[in-house]
């Protein structure tokens, strides 16, 4: 195929699918759904549930969902991929994956209909939607090779990524405006569900452009009457053959081992970040949306910056720099800690004394899991007048109840100056196994600089944006540099397999670690994994690997 003969409408249509389905990864999977899931889980079950000594939190449950959906994709796509390579159904498969993903994402709107089981319903919607989004991307990527010559692959692929960032970012901006602008008029839960449903509409609506303009790719090695048993056997055979061939390339093997580790850590951090922020740090939905928006728009600039560094030094040095950046950023994230409330306006419950009465100036919504507190104080309203005895009882329960995650301050009257923090309040760090690190950073950084947890998180997003685009792009380009050009498809298939494997291991490891320790310890394990991967990357000699690859291609 020559550049002059390419179908420009088909190329534009192909790129627009990135614009369409990036909405799921940006708004649904990262910005909104994890935070909403944590709220539903906590409302039904509390901060955590212990089963036979195994601690289950909202973020670890979300992580299990990520791992399970990745496992389904890892098992199913190689088998379906072989069928798609032998029969003309790539576009049809992409359509059905898109249709199913869009429907279940829209179905998330009905989450509130399931009461105490709402968190399970949302998790099911996410798992199916994630399988559809990730699985569909496999067939979407495979179509590109049939649309453009090799000389245009990088350019068109980058254009698709760019449109994905823009599309996902634009819809997230709309969600931010909707939730922030209408939250005083319409219930936030309704707005959240509406935003999730809009992702499904956006995803399917814009993908119609793709299905109307992109042709079904031709098949060069068709096989009639394919049977599942034969397909499974063929996929295992092809995987073994590729693995046997790759083992001949020493530096490729070292790179894949390193990639499995550092990509495992990075992708897990990205997928559970929203749930971790809400679960461990008590971050609200709006802060997470703003942070994801920052990442979206900074990632492109960060990618270009590290690309410039790669040109001035080398791809390996630039990639290593991004990984060191990840290690530093995540280490600081482990040390994030909400500030201890000090001023009256910082507390969840604010009660003041006026004209002989105590008045509730501020109060949070009590989740169903705090049954005792909800029974006693769930019907209290803003600006309600209460007696001194009532104010004293509220103070005692909020400050001492073992399930309380709130803080309270009383100003004026006989109870003036009283303040308390519930045992499960996010600012309490005593229950954490690595309490010294967040305590140290809060004492020497966050508190002296007045950096609230919201500011800490937004700074994290800025830094993540700088290294995220660079680490993804440079890992792919370094791998492309050290493999035989004539066998790039075969090698990149295995590269994708490693990526899907890491998408299972990381979230599963996070969930298991949380089960026996804490969320901060689980994040620390991920940092160690990225560090080991970075160290192993030193064993890769790109120039020596390139010479060997060229010799094998000759």
GIKA-V945573 format. One line per field, one symbol per residue. phi: phi as a letter, one per 40 degrees, with the letter a starting at -180 (. if undefined). psi: psi as a letter, one per 40 degrees, with the letter a starting at -180 (. if undefined). burial: # if it has 16 or more other ideal C-beta (glycine too) atoms within 10 Angstrom, else .. A space follows every 10 residues. Layout:
phi = ???
psi = ???
burial = ???
This chain:
phi = .cccbccccc ccccccccdc cccccccccb cbdccccccc ccccbgcabb bfgccbbccc cccdcccccc cccccccccc cccccbbcbd cccdcccccc cccccccccc dccbfccdcc ccccdcdccc cccccccdcc cccddccbcd cbdccccccc dcccdccccc cccccccccc cbccbbdccc cccccccccc ccdcdccddc ccbcccccbc bcbcfcbdcc cccccccccc ccccccccbd cccccccccd cccdccccdc cbdccccccc bgccdccccc cccdcdccdc cccccccccc ccbacccccd cccccdcccc ccccccaccc dbcdccccbb bbbafgbcbc caaccccccc dcccccbccc bcgccbcccc cccddccccb dcbcbbbabb bggccdgcaa bcdbcdccbd cccbcccccc cccbbccdcg cccccdcccd dcccdcbccc cccccccccc ccbcccbccc ccccdccccc cccccddccc ccccdbabcc ccccdccccc cccccccccc bdcccccccc cccc
psi = hideeihddd dddddedddd eddddddddd dddddddddd ddddeadihh hfehhhiddd dddddddddd dddddddddd ddddeeiged dddddddddd ddddddeede deeebeeddd dddddddddd dddddddddd dddddediid eedddddddd dddddddddd dddddddddd dededihddd dddddddddd ddddddeddd dddhihiihd gihifhiddd dddddddddd ddddddeegd dddddddddd dddddddddd dedddddddd efhidddddd dddddddddd dddddddddd ddcidddddd dddddddddd ddddehhiih hdideeidhh hihhfeihhh dhiihhiddg ddddddedei ihehhiiddd dddddddddd heehfiiihh hiadehehii hidehdehed eidfdddddd dddecdddef hidddddddd dddddddddd dddddddddd deihdefddd dddddddddd ddeddddddd dddddebidd dddddddddd ddddddddeh gddddddddd dde.
burial = .........# ########## ########## ########## ########.. ....###### ########## ####..##.# ######..## #.###.#### ##.######. #......### ###.###### ########## .###.###.. .#...##.## #.######## ##..##.##. .......#.. ########## .###.##.## ..##..#... .......... #..##..#.. .#..##..#. ##.####### ########## ########## #.#.###### ######.### .##.###.## ....##.### ###.###.## #########. #..#.##### ###....### ###..##.## ..#..##... .....#...# ##.##.###. #..####### #.#....### ##.######. .#.#..##.. ##...#.... #.##.##### #.######## ######.### ####...#.# #..####### ########## #####.#### #######.## #.##.##..# ....#..##. ....
